Amino acid sequence: MRIVKASTKSISRTELGKKITDGTLFLSCLMTYAQIEKLRAEKVMFSDLE
């Protein structure tokens, strides 16, 4: 396992904005409520969906 130290270097807002934008990923869930209900009967990582 590689341990990376946090940087204490100051950066501009522009540079920070670019880093945030470059590190942002859009996720979309296309599951319907019916599909979620079907999965409730199966073993899944989440069990408290309402």
Secondary structure, DSSP 4 states (H G I P E B T S, - for coil): ----PPP-----HHHHHHHHHHT---------HHHHHHHHTS--S-----
